[in-house]
Amino acid sequence: MVMATATAIDETAVQALAPANMLARLAKSILSLFGWRLEAPPPDLNQYVLIAAPHTSNWDFPLMILCAMAYRIKIRWLGKKSLFDPPFGWVMTMMGGLPVRRSGGHSQVDSIRQVFADNPNLIVAVPPEGTRDHTAHWRSGFYHIAHGANVPIVGSYLDYSQKRAGFGEPLYPTGNISADMDVLRTLYAPMRGKYPEKSGAIKLREEIESDTGSP
């Protein structure tokens, strides 16, 4: 009886994994067809803030989705709660969206910290550049979200110069922004976007203001 039960459980698990495995194989085949190779896999962690750089092309998004499918990870994104109201809120949820309350005196970081507390298995993508065009600095939202929620930052990359994609090691924010950003600068230094001239400095506004003495 014990063996029969174990077999049933194993068969159920295999059946549940079958669609994900098929999608993973399909995604890998598509990436290979276009000449891309997968390198370092994502860390085996239940929660983290995911950033993707450099971001210089509309192709970055579908490639990121294919990489996520290939590695069988589910990426979520955050949006204001009104986006999830009827009648079309279910579409946002289906696309990986998570509603965030920004009222009631709570800051955005506080709200997102609660989202992580409520979702033990959560990978949230937060764009550090925020645009495909050249920028003077990265947006610091990803850093403060990870620091406030006490979860690591994981950098993912698409290097068009060698057509390679992968993930860096998890970075646990210490509050020392420059030191932590040095880790990300090391990861992304050799990476080239589809349009390298559009890549901006891998630096946060806080670092620039600290360098110039601006308030």
Phi and psi restraints in degrees (value plus and minus 20) as a CYANA .aco file:
   2 VAL   PHI     -83.4   -43.4
   2 VAL   PSI     -63.6   -23.6
   3 MET   PHI     -84.4   -44.4
   3 MET   PSI     -60.3   -20.3
   4 ALA   PHI     -83.3   -43.3
   4 ALA   PSI     -61.4   -21.4
   5 THR   PHI     -83.5   -43.5
   5 THR   PSI     -64.7   -24.7
   6 ALA   PHI     -81.3   -41.3
   6 ALA   PSI     -60.8   -20.8
   7 THR   PHI     -83.9   -43.9
   7 THR   PSI     -62.0   -22.0
   8 ALA   PHI     -81.8   -41.8
   8 ALA   PSI     -62.3   -22.3
   9 ILE   PHI     -83.9   -43.9
   9 ILE   PSI     -63.5   -23.5
  10 ASP   PHI     -82.4   -42.4
  10 ASP   PSI     -62.6   -22.6
  11 GLU   PHI     -83.8   -43.8
  11 GLU   PSI     -59.2   -19.2
  12 THR   PHI     -84.0   -44.0
  12 THR   PSI     -61.8   -21.8
  13 ALA   PHI     -83.8   -43.8
  13 ALA   PSI     -62.5   -22.5
  14 VAL   PHI     -83.2   -43.2
  14 VAL   PSI     -63.2   -23.2
  15 GLN   PHI     -82.9   -42.9
  15 GLN   PSI     -57.7   -17.7
  16 ALA   PHI     -88.2   -48.2
  16 ALA   PSI     -53.3   -13.3
  17 LEU   PHI    -102.4   -62.4
  17 LEU   PSI     -40.2    -0.2
  18 ALA   PHI     -74.4   -34.4
  18 ALA   PSI     -70.4   -30.4
  19 PRO   PHI     -80.2   -40.2
  19 PRO   PSI     -61.1   -21.1
  20 ALA   PHI     -83.9   -43.9
  20 ALA   PSI     -60.2   -20.2
  21 ASN   PHI     -85.6   -45.6
  21 ASN   PSI     -59.3   -19.3
  22 MET   PHI     -84.8   -44.8
  22 MET   PSI     -62.8   -22.8
  23 LEU   PHI     -84.5   -44.5
  23 LEU   PSI     -58.6   -18.6
  24 ALA   PHI     -83.2   -43.2
  24 ALA   PSI     -64.6   -24.6
  25 ARG   PHI     -84.4   -44.4
  25 ARG   PSI     -60.4   -20.4
  26 LEU   PHI     -83.4   -43.4
  26 LEU   PSI     -65.1   -25.1
  27 ALA   PHI     -82.0   -42.0
  27 ALA   PSI     -63.0   -23.0
  28 LYS   PHI     -83.1   -43.1
  28 LYS   PSI     -58.1   -18.1
  29 SER   PHI     -85.8   -45.8
  29 SER   PSI     -62.1   -22.1
  30 ILE   PHI     -85.0   -45.0
  30 ILE   PSI     -64.7   -24.7
  31 LEU   PHI     -81.1   -41.1
  31 LEU   PSI     -63.3   -23.3
  32 SER   PHI     -83.9   -43.9
  32 SER   PSI     -58.9   -18.9
  33 LEU   PHI     -79.0   -39.0
  33 LEU   PSI     -56.0   -16.0
  34 PHE   PHI    -111.8   -71.8
  34 PHE   PSI     -10.6    29.4
  35 GLY   PHI      67.8   107.8
  35 GLY   PSI     -11.7    28.3
  36 TRP   PHI    -109.6   -69.6
  36 TRP   PSI     124.8   164.8
  37 ARG   PHI    -144.1  -104.1
  37 ARG   PSI     126.2   166.2
  38 LEU   PHI    -113.5   -73.5
  38 LEU   PSI     114.4   154.4
  39 GLU   PHI    -128.9   -88.9
  39 GLU   PSI    -140.9  -100.9
  40 ALA   PHI     -79.8   -39.8
  40 ALA   PSI     107.3   147.3
  41 PRO   PHI     -96.1   -56.1
  41 PRO   PSI     147.0   187.0
  42 PRO   PHI     -89.5   -49.5
  42 PRO   PSI     135.6   175.6
  43 PRO   PHI     -87.5   -47.5
  43 PRO   PSI     133.2   173.2
  44 ASP   PHI    -105.1   -65.1
  44 ASP   PSI      53.2    93.2
  45 LEU   PHI    -148.8  -108.8
  45 LEU   PSI     129.2   169.2
  46 ASN   PHI    -102.9   -62.9
  46 ASN   PSI     -47.2    -7.2
  47 GLN   PHI    -156.9  -116.9
  47 GLN   PSI     114.5   154.5
  48 TYR   PHI    -190.8  -150.8
  48 TYR   PSI     142.5   182.5
  49 VAL   PHI    -113.7   -73.7
  49 VAL   PSI     104.7   144.7
  50 LEU   PHI    -122.0   -82.0
  50 LEU   PSI     110.0   150.0
  51 ILE   PHI    -138.9   -98.9
  51 ILE   PSI     131.5   171.5
  52 ALA   PHI    -151.6  -111.6
  52 ALA   PSI     107.8   147.8
  53 ALA   PHI    -175.0  -135.0
  53 ALA   PSI     141.8   181.8
  54 PRO   PHI     -95.4   -55.4
  54 PRO   PSI     130.7   170.7
  55 HIS   PHI    -134.4   -94.4
  55 HIS   PSI      82.2   122.2
  56 THR   PHI    -151.0  -111.0
  56 THR   PSI     -19.7    20.3
  57 SER   PHI    -167.6  -127.6
  57 SER   PSI     134.3   174.3
  58 ASN   PHI     -85.7   -45.7
  58 ASN   PSI     -39.5     0.5
  59 TRP   PHI     -90.1   -50.1
  59 TRP   PSI     -39.6     0.4
  60 ASP   PHI     -80.6   -40.6
  60 ASP   PSI     -60.6   -20.6
  61 PHE   PHI     -85.9   -45.9
  61 PHE   PSI     -73.3   -33.3
  62 PRO   PHI     -82.0   -42.0
  62 PRO   PSI     -53.2   -13.2
  63 LEU   PHI     -86.3   -46.3
  63 LEU   PSI     -59.5   -19.5
  64 MET   PHI     -83.5   -43.5
  64 MET   PSI     -61.5   -21.5
  65 ILE   PHI     -83.3   -43.3
  65 ILE   PSI     -62.0   -22.0
  66 LEU   PHI     -83.1   -43.1
  66 LEU   PSI     -60.7   -20.7
  67 CYS   PHI     -84.4   -44.4
  67 CYS   PSI     -61.4   -21.4
  68 ALA   PHI     -82.7   -42.7
  68 ALA   PSI     -62.2   -22.2
  69 MET   PHI     -83.5   -43.5
  69 MET   PSI     -61.7   -21.7
  70 ALA   PHI     -82.7   -42.7
  70 ALA   PSI     -56.3   -16.3
  71 TYR   PHI    -113.2   -73.2
  71 TYR   PSI     -18.9    21.1
  72 ARG   PHI      37.8    77.8
  72 ARG   PSI      27.4    67.4
  73 ILE   PHI    -137.7   -97.7
  73 ILE   PSI     126.6   166.6
  74 LYS   PHI    -123.9   -83.9
  74 LYS   PSI      96.2   136.2
  75 ILE   PHI    -116.6   -76.6
  75 ILE   PSI     113.1   153.1
  76 ARG   PHI    -133.8   -93.8
  76 ARG   PSI     140.8   180.8
  77 TRP   PHI    -153.8  -113.8
  77 TRP   PSI     140.0   180.0
  78 LEU   PHI    -128.3   -88.3
  78 LEU   PSI     120.7   160.7
  79 GLY   PHI    -166.1  -126.1
  79 GLY   PSI     141.6   181.6
  80 LYS   PHI     -86.0   -46.0
  80 LYS   PSI     128.8   168.8
  81 LYS   PHI     -78.4   -38.4
  81 LYS   PSI     -52.4   -12.4
  82 SER   PHI     -82.1   -42.1
  82 SER   PSI     -44.9    -4.9
  83 LEU   PHI     -85.6   -45.6
  83 LEU   PSI     -39.9     0.1
  84 PHE   PHI    -123.1   -83.1
  84 PHE   PSI     -11.7    28.3
  85 ASP   PHI     -95.4   -55.4
  85 ASP   PSI     136.4   176.4
  86 PRO   PHI     -81.0   -41.0
  86 PRO   PSI     133.8   173.8
  87 PRO   PHI    -114.6   -74.6
  87 PRO   PSI     -26.5    13.5
  88 PHE   PHI    -130.2   -90.2
  88 PHE   PSI     -10.2    29.8
  89 GLY   PHI     -80.0   -40.0
  89 GLY   PSI     -52.4   -12.4
  90 TRP   PHI     -83.2   -43.2
  90 TRP   PSI     -48.4    -8.4
  91 VAL   PHI     -86.4   -46.4
  91 VAL   PSI     -62.5   -22.5
  92 MET   PHI     -82.5   -42.5
  92 MET   PSI     -61.2   -21.2
  93 THR   PHI     -85.1   -45.1
  93 THR   PSI     -62.0   -22.0
  94 MET   PHI     -82.7   -42.7
  94 MET   PSI     -51.6   -11.6
  95 MET   PHI    -103.4   -63.4
  95 MET   PSI     -15.5    24.5
  96 GLY   PHI      80.2   120.2
  96 GLY   PSI     -11.0    29.0
  97 GLY   PHI     -98.2   -58.2
  97 GLY   PSI     130.4   170.4
  98 LEU   PHI    -148.9  -108.9
  98 LEU   PSI     107.5   147.5
  99 PRO   PHI     -95.0   -55.0
  99 PRO   PSI     122.2   162.2
 100 VAL   PHI    -146.6  -106.6
 100 VAL   PSI     106.3   146.3
 101 ARG   PHI    -102.0   -62.0
 101 ARG   PSI     111.7   151.7
 102 ARG   PHI    -140.8  -100.8
 102 ARG   PSI      -2.2    37.8
 103 SER   PHI    -132.8   -92.8
 103 SER   PSI    -194.7  -154.7
 104 GLY   PHI      55.0    95.0
 104 GLY   PSI       1.8    41.8
 105 GLY   PHI      61.0   101.0
 105 GLY   PSI     -13.1    26.9
 106 HIS   PHI    -115.4   -75.4
 106 HIS   PSI     119.6   159.6
 107 SER   PHI     -96.3   -56.3
 107 SER   PSI     147.6   187.6
 108 GLN   PHI     -81.6   -41.6
 108 GLN   PSI     -61.7   -21.7
 109 VAL   PHI     -82.8   -42.8
 109 VAL   PSI     -61.9   -21.9
 110 ASP   PHI     -81.2   -41.2
 110 ASP   PSI     -61.6   -21.6
 111 SER   PHI     -84.6   -44.6
 111 SER   PSI     -62.7   -22.7
 112 ILE   PHI     -92.6   -52.6
 112 ILE   PSI     -52.3   -12.3
 113 ARG   PHI     -79.0   -39.0
 113 ARG   PSI     -59.0   -19.0
 114 GLN   PHI     -88.0   -48.0
 114 GLN   PSI     -55.2   -15.2
 115 VAL   PHI     -81.6   -41.6
 115 VAL   PSI     -62.0   -22.0
 116 PHE   PHI     -86.5   -46.5
 116 PHE   PSI     -59.2   -19.2
 117 ALA   PHI     -83.5   -43.5
 117 ALA   PSI     -52.4   -12.4
 118 ASP   PHI    -106.0   -66.0
 118 ASP   PSI     -32.9     7.1
 119 ASN   PHI    -148.9  -108.9
 119 ASN   PSI      74.5   114.5
 120 PRO   PHI     -85.8   -45.8
 120 PRO   PSI     -39.6     0.4
 121 ASN   PHI    -138.9   -98.9
 121 ASN   PSI      76.8   116.8
 122 LEU   PHI    -168.3  -128.3
 122 LEU   PSI     101.1   141.1
 123 ILE   PHI    -137.5   -97.5
 123 ILE   PSI      93.2   133.2
 124 VAL   PHI    -129.0   -89.0
 124 VAL   PSI     105.8   145.8
 125 ALA   PHI    -108.6   -68.6
 125 ALA   PSI     105.1   145.1
 126 VAL   PHI    -147.2  -107.2
 126 VAL   PSI      94.5   134.5
 127 PRO   PHI     -91.1   -51.1
 127 PRO   PSI     101.7   141.7
 128 PRO   PHI     -97.6   -57.6
 128 PRO   PSI     -45.9    -5.9
 129 GLU   PHI    -112.5   -72.5
 129 GLU   PSI     -56.4   -16.4
 130 GLY   PHI      57.8    97.8
 130 GLY   PSI     -24.5    15.5
 131 THR   PHI    -178.9  -138.9
 131 THR   PSI     139.3   179.3
 132 ARG   PHI    -104.4   -64.4
 132 ARG   PSI     -33.5     6.5
 133 ASP   PHI    -107.9   -67.9
 133 ASP   PSI     148.4   188.4
 134 HIS   PHI     -82.1   -42.1
 134 HIS   PSI     115.8   155.8
 135 THR   PHI    -148.9  -108.9
 135 THR   PSI     132.1   172.1
 136 ALA   PHI     -95.5   -55.5
 136 ALA   PSI     -42.1    -2.1
 137 HIS   PHI    -182.0  -142.0
 137 HIS   PSI     143.9   183.9
 138 TRP   PHI    -100.4   -60.4
 138 TRP   PSI     133.7   173.7
 139 ARG   PHI     -95.8   -55.8
 139 ARG   PSI     120.5   160.5
 140 SER   PHI    -111.3   -71.3
 140 SER   PSI     -16.7    23.3
 141 GLY   PHI     -74.6   -34.6
 141 GLY   PSI     -62.8   -22.8
 142 PHE   PHI     -79.9   -39.9
 142 PHE   PSI     -57.8   -17.8
 143 TYR   PHI     -89.3   -49.3
 143 TYR   PSI     -68.2   -28.2
 144 HIS   PHI     -89.4   -49.4
 144 HIS   PSI     -51.8   -11.8
 145 ILE   PHI     -83.9   -43.9
 145 ILE   PSI     -69.3   -29.3
 146 ALA   PHI     -83.5   -43.5
 146 ALA   PSI     -63.0   -23.0
 147 HIS   PHI     -85.9   -45.9
 147 HIS   PSI     -62.6   -22.6
 148 GLY   PHI     -90.6   -50.6
 148 GLY   PSI     -53.1   -13.1
 149 ALA   PHI    -110.1   -70.1
 149 ALA   PSI     -23.6    16.4
 150 ASN   PHI      39.0    79.0
 150 ASN   PSI      25.2    65.2
 151 VAL   PHI    -146.8  -106.8
 151 VAL   PSI     138.0   178.0
 152 PRO   PHI     -98.7   -58.7
 152 PRO   PSI     144.1   184.1
 153 ILE   PHI    -122.1   -82.1
 153 ILE   PSI     113.7   153.7
 154 VAL   PHI    -141.7  -101.7
 154 VAL   PSI     102.0   142.0
 155 GLY   PHI    -108.8   -68.8
 155 GLY   PSI     110.3   150.3
 156 SER   PHI    -133.9   -93.9
 156 SER   PSI     134.9   174.9
 157 TYR   PHI    -160.8  -120.8
 157 TYR   PSI     132.6   172.6
 158 LEU   PHI    -146.4  -106.4
 158 LEU   PSI      86.8   126.8
 159 ASP   PHI    -120.4   -80.4
 159 ASP   PSI      80.5   120.5
 160 TYR   PHI     -89.6   -49.6
 160 TYR   PSI     -43.6    -3.6
 161 SER   PHI     -85.7   -45.7
 161 SER   PSI     -51.5   -11.5
 162 GLN   PHI    -141.3  -101.3
 162 GLN   PSI     -14.5    25.5
 163 LYS   PHI      28.9    68.9
 163 LYS   PSI      36.7    76.7
 164 ARG   PHI    -146.3  -106.3
 164 ARG   PSI     127.9   167.9
 165 ALA   PHI    -156.7  -116.7
 165 ALA   PSI     125.1   165.1
 166 GLY   PHI    -197.1  -157.1
 166 GLY   PSI    -187.9  -147.9
 167 PHE   PHI    -150.8  -110.8
 167 PHE   PSI     128.2   168.2
 168 GLY   PHI    -109.9   -69.9
 168 GLY   PSI     159.1   199.1
 169 GLU   PHI     -94.4   -54.4
 169 GLU   PSI     129.5   169.5
 170 PRO   PHI     -82.6   -42.6
 170 PRO   PSI     116.3   156.3
 171 LEU   PHI    -133.5   -93.5
 171 LEU   PSI      99.0   139.0
 172 TYR   PHI    -114.0   -74.0
 172 TYR   PSI      90.5   130.5
 173 PRO   PHI     -76.8   -36.8
 173 PRO   PSI     114.8   154.8
 174 THR   PHI    -122.1   -82.1
 174 THR   PSI     -33.3     6.7
 175 GLY   PHI      78.2   118.2
 175 GLY   PSI     -37.6     2.4
 176 ASN   PHI    -107.9   -67.9
 176 ASN   PSI      71.0   111.0
 177 ILE   PHI     -79.4   -39.4
 177 ILE   PSI     -67.5   -27.5
 178 SER   PHI     -81.3   -41.3
 178 SER   PSI     -64.1   -24.1
 179 ALA   PHI     -84.7   -44.7
 179 ALA   PSI     -61.9   -21.9
 180 ASP   PHI     -88.0   -48.0
 180 ASP   PSI     -59.5   -19.5
 181 MET   PHI     -87.4   -47.4
 181 MET   PSI     -48.0    -8.0
 182 ASP   PHI     -80.1   -40.1
 182 ASP   PSI     -55.6   -15.6
 183 VAL   PHI     -83.5   -43.5
 183 VAL   PSI     -64.2   -24.2
 184 LEU   PHI     -90.2   -50.2
 184 LEU   PSI     -55.3   -15.3
 185 ARG   PHI     -83.6   -43.6
 185 ARG   PSI     -57.6   -17.6
 186 THR   PHI     -84.7   -44.7
 186 THR   PSI     -61.9   -21.9
 187 LEU   PHI     -82.4   -42.4
 187 LEU   PSI     -66.2   -26.2
 188 TYR   PHI    -110.5   -70.5
 188 TYR   PSI     -28.0    12.0
 189 ALA   PHI     -73.5   -33.5
 189 ALA   PSI     -65.0   -25.0
 190 PRO   PHI    -104.8   -64.8
 190 PRO   PSI     -23.0    17.0
 191 MET   PHI    -104.7   -64.7
 191 MET   PSI     120.1   160.1
 192 ARG   PHI    -145.8  -105.8
 192 ARG   PSI     110.8   150.8
 193 GLY   PHI     -96.5   -56.5
 193 GLY   PSI     155.4   195.4
 194 LYS   PHI     -81.3   -41.3
 194 LYS   PSI     -56.1   -16.1
 195 TYR   PHI    -142.7  -102.7
 195 TYR   PSI      66.0   106.0
 196 PRO   PHI     -76.1   -36.1
 196 PRO   PSI     -49.0    -9.0
 197 GLU   PHI     -86.4   -46.4
 197 GLU   PSI     -36.4     3.6
 198 LYS   PHI    -109.8   -69.8
 198 LYS   PSI     -28.0    12.0
 199 SER   PHI     -94.9   -54.9
 199 SER   PSI     112.0   152.0
 200 GLY   PHI    -118.5   -78.5
 200 GLY   PSI    -195.8  -155.8
 201 ALA   PHI     -90.0   -50.0
 201 ALA   PSI     119.7   159.7
 202 ILE   PHI    -106.8   -66.8
 202 ILE   PSI      59.5    99.5
 203 LYS   PHI    -173.3  -133.3
 203 LYS   PSI     125.1   165.1
 204 LEU   PHI    -112.4   -72.4
 204 LEU   PSI     136.9   176.9
 205 ARG   PHI     -76.8   -36.8
 205 ARG   PSI     -58.3   -18.3
 206 GLU   PHI     -79.7   -39.7
 206 GLU   PSI     -56.1   -16.1
 207 GLU   PHI     -89.1   -49.1
 207 GLU   PSI     -61.8   -21.8
 208 ILE   PHI     -84.5   -44.5
 208 ILE   PSI     -64.2   -24.2
 209 GLU   PHI     -84.6   -44.6
 209 GLU   PSI     -55.0   -15.0
 210 SER   PHI     -87.3   -47.3
 210 SER   PSI     -58.4   -18.4
 211 ASP   PHI     -87.3   -47.3
 211 ASP   PSI     -57.5   -17.5
 212 THR   PHI    -112.4   -72.4
 212 THR   PSI     -30.4     9.6
 213 GLY   PHI      59.1    99.1
 213 GLY   PSI      -7.4    32.6
 214 SER   PHI     -94.8   -54.8
 214 SER   PSI     132.2   172.2
